[in-house]
Amino acid sequence: QLTNAGRTLLDLSRELLSHANMVAERVRLGALTGHPRIRLGCVDSFAATVGPALVRALSGDASELHLGSGLTPDLLDQLLSRQLDLAICTDPASGQLRLSQTPLFSERFVLVLPPAEEGKAPPALSDLAARLPLIRYSLRSVIGQQVERWLRHVGMQSERRFEFDATDPLLSLVAAGLGWAVSTPLCLWQSRHFIGQVAIFPLEKSALGQREFYLLGHQGEWPQLGAEVARVTRQVMRQT
């Protein structure tokens, strides 16, 4: 039977053994094909907009390229459990010492209003909240948490009535005149079929009124691939 020290050693060694097996498998595949398998996870808005260009740029460097999408907390869990090699998230995961982080870009929040507001001056948030309910991203998502912090920062309080994890249903309610929302340019581009059906206004620049994207990976792993992902991402954001 294992002693207490043995049980501790077993628990701590599971990740090391998993990593050792992964290293051996990558070396074997590299010897056979010359190209590794790449597993990349992205938040939904990134995968739907920048993702295709990233796949085109990386497809020649991998025997297999897996691109997954989801919410930042789920992607972070998959990265830590080594189901992903790299992840593009909107949270730097600064508490995870084993992970490296590379800032990619940031984008400011925008105000999204019903189409009847098009061509008008942007209303004050207090007036807007008195007329229409706020349609939110859910707090399960990082963007939902970030928008909530910004709302508190600007002194905006509104009851929780409509919440969504995704941008499509959120914009559909705004387009129907049922409320207003705070979103980002990338989310709007992901759901661009709604752009002509809503009014969009910039918000004043502030430290909390934006979200940042980060490339996350394990310390010391995939340095060249990470640099290429960052380069292609910035190029697509600037040019496309």
Secondary structure, 3 states (H helix, E strand, C coil): CCCHHHHHHHHHHHHHHHHHHHHHHHHHHHHHHCCCEEEEEEEHHHHHHCHHHHHHHHHHHCCEEEEEEECHHHHHHHHHCCCCCEEEECCCCCCCCCEEEEEEEEEECEEEECHHHCCCCCCCHHHHHHHCCEEEECCCCHHHHHHHHHHHHCCCCCCCCEEECCHHHHHHHHHCCCCEEEECHHHHHHCHHHHHHCEEEECCCCCCCEEEEEEEEECCCCHHHHHHHHHHHHHHHHHC
